[in-house]
Amino acid sequence: MISVSSLNKDYGGIRAVSDLSFEVSKGEVVGFLGPNGAGKTTTMQVLTGYIDPTSGRVLVDGLDVTEHPIEVKKRMGYLPENTPLYEDLSVYDFLEFAASVRGLNQGKRAAIREASERCGIGDVLHRTIGTLSKGYRQRVGLAQAILHDPDILILDEPTSGLDPLQVGEIRSLIRELGREKTILLSTHILSEVEPTCSRVIVIHQGSIVADSPVGELSGRLRGGVRIEYRGSVKPAAFERFGRVEDVTSDGGVFAFRLIPSGEEDVREAVFRFCKEEDVVLLELHAEKKSLEEVFRELTGR
């Protein structure tokens, strides 16, 4: 459904997107993950025809975005990071305007009713947008994005600035939409892609540094094993399970971080070893790397 080939975008002497190539197949829900300033929004703006690329090619459903911008927009729904809404209009009037722009003159009312029900805004249709909470505004933005029942949704930081309850509601809505639509969802928060996406593309400084199923990226977040114990065995004895680092000792109590030599979970083996060596195990838990650590790993920093 989406094919990006050798995409570049320059702003003056600054290259925001560099030689970007990826594809999103029909029915996929793909997370576009990266730190702020990585080039996610710029890429999405090119995909939606909002801005032109400096070079490269973008195809949406086989159509070139620069050559067939109107046809591409008919197939796509777009929710920008800062949802552009007319605050003086009621929700219904705004959706009616969006439906008219989309050319839904015949089925306008039915489209508004269905989008409102799916996005849970039926009870605020006649309220002025300027009086709505951030969560409801995001829902209104999603409603206009799906109003014309597009096959593709481009969602840029859809939960930005929402409280935990609102985040959960928007995630549930995205999961529901993902059952029938192709979705590209950008975020700088890993927890946003884990519950909603099957695949993640990691972008850093305008270039792709990883493209894999979500489970594989989550596996990379697995860090070391934190161990604290009391006994006569020295920490070096645990090197059979991997690399020992950050060793401290205090009154016969040793603590260190164990970096497993393989991909397997070594906690059970460590527990059995401690039992055999008559070691009093005080702490044994797996640590997770922060997303920032994974970015440093992926970018070689």
Secondary structure, DSSP 8 states (H G I E B T S, - for coil): -EEEEEEEEEETTEEEEEEEEEEE-TT-EEEEE--TTSSHHHHHHHHTTSS--SEEEEEETTEETTT-HHHHHHTEEEE-SS----TTSBHHHHHHHHHHHTT-SSSHHHHHHHHHHHHT-GGGTTSBGGGS-HHHHHHHHHHHHHTT--SEEEEESTTTT--HHHHHHHHHHHHHHTTTSEEEEEES-HHHHTTT-SEEEEEETTEEEEEEEHHHHHHHTEEEEEEEEESSS-GGGGGGSEEEEEEEEETTEEEEEEEESSSS--HHHHHHHHHHTT-EEEEEEEEE--HHHHHHHHHT-
